[in-house]
Amino acid sequence: MDPTKVNIHFPDNKRNLIYIYMESMETTYADTNSGGGKNINYIPNLTDLANQNINFSNNENMGGLYCSYGSGWTIAALLASTSGVSYKLPGYDNDGDKYEHFLPNVINLGDILYDNGYKNYFLCGSEASFAGRDTLFKEHGNYEIHDYDYAVANGYINEKYYVFWGYEDRFLYDIAKRELSQIADEGIPFNYTLFTVDTHNNNGYVCELCGDDYEEQFSNVISCSDAQVASFILWIQQQSWYENTTIIIVGDHNSLTSGYWDDIGDYERRIYNCFINVSNNLDVSNTKKREVSSMDLFPTALSAIGAIIEGERLGLGTNAFSDEPTLVEMLDKSYVDHELSLFSQYYIDCFL
């Protein structure tokens, strides 16, 4: 569904959006009693947040999103979740930075928010140019890019400091708190998108906040990431501007870490998601036993902040708050994945 042909109506009082992408965050990290695949719940805080708020689930417990074809790595996940289309750029998976323009004819979340008076921000602890993330966000929503280089230039970190992919998440959340306090004071509706990195494959990054309660390094990193995001959410909820702010927490894709899944049996790994403080005009009763993919996040995020979408579909995504079935619910996951894997002249002609 071409977003330019869809009527999207925003309320007069526009809600702010804080969009937290957590690297490789799955519901799998929870214990089986909580809806995960492990014997130990490594994400108790995220589990509580999902249970206390809105979690789109493939079962009756805490579940998650389906990682559809062409959305299983970071830049592809960002594209799918903001644009409702899969990643089919010619070349290798992370060749987006080799293009002068990033799918210039796609209309996505950032474009729509910008056109409706929002200021967009993208914060990450690495160099945003990797895989063309900066081009995607600059060209689609005029995002201010606050990446590793920005942090150095603005004195957030020392120019000689570099670990893992740049700087770790403990700095990311501190920077976000500083910036959000200033941004909220401007009185302009904002979309503040941030991207964590410590849980990147293969075993994550151990920061000074991480404990050593578990034998596997990755388990300790996951647990640390869980505690940090919960602390950040609590901080947001204590701010005066929280009442008019929606928070979305999602994993970008399933983890690519190897050798960590021998104990989960036939558990179907799913991407974590949680929607906090959504618009009060939504019916939130239809969130369980659903098949929702990353592409559905595009219209669902707009709906979460109160936008009314004619027909409930944008791109290949469906608003999961609506009664409309998603593509994977209508057509089956394997069929959708097969179709997404095929060459598309439409994609080349209309997007690229």
C-alpha positions, 0 to 999 in steps of 0.5 A: 500500500503506497503511503502517498495514497493513504490518508493518515490523520494525526490528532491535534495534540501530537504524542512524542515517540521514543523508539528503542531498538535493542540489538538482537533482543529476543524473547528467547532470552526469557525462561520457558514459564515466561514465554521464552526458550531458556531455563533461566530468565535473563531478561526479567525486567523486559519480561515485566515491561511486556506483561505490564504493557503491550506485547504482540505475541504469537502465543498467549504468553510473552511472545514476539515478532516474526523476523520475515525474509530480508529483515534479519540484520540491522539495516534490513531491520531498520528498513522493514520496521520503518518502511514496511518493505524488505531489504532488496538493494543489489549488492551485499547485505551491508552495502547501503553506504555505497548508494548516494541515495537510500531507496529515495522513493520509499515513504516511511515513518520518518517521512510521515512524522517530519511532514506532520511537524515532528523533529526526528533524531537517531542516536547510536554508539557507532558510526551511523554511516555503517551500511548506510544508516545515516543516509536512510535516516537523513533522507527519510525524515531529516533526522539529526544523526547523533552517532559516535562521531557526534559524541566525540565532537560534542564532548560526550566521550574522549576522542581517543575512546573507542570500544567494540563498535564505538562506545557502549550502551551505558554512555548511550543512555546517559546521552539520551537523558541529556538530550531528551531533557533539552528536546522536550523543553522545545515544545515540538513533537519529537521522535527520538530513536536510539539503537543499542549495541552491547548485545551484538554477536558473537558474545556481546560487549562486557561493560563495567556495569555487567555482572558475572552471575552466569557462565556464558558471557553473552548471558551476562551481557543480555542481563546487563542490557535488560537492567539498563533499558529498565532503568532508562524507562523508569527515568522517562516515566519520572519526567514531566513530559512522559504523559504525552510520550509513547515508548516502543522497545523492539529487538532489531532482529533475532540474534546472530550469535552462534552456539547459544541455542542448544538448550531451547529445543524446538522453541521458535525464536521471536523478536522482543517488542513492547509498547508503553503509554500508547494513545488512549484511543486504541483497542489493545485487546487483540495482541495475543496469538498473533503473527506480526512481522517487523514490516507491521511495525511501520503502521503500528508505530504510527497508530501507537501515537494516535495516528488514524490510518485509512485502511490500516495498511502501509507498505507491506505492513498492517497496523497490528492494533487494528482488526485487519489481518497481517500478511503473515496471518493471511498468507502464512509465513513460508509463503510470504518469505518465499515471495519476498525472496523473489526478484522484484522489478517493482522494487527496482523501478519504484523504490531504487 
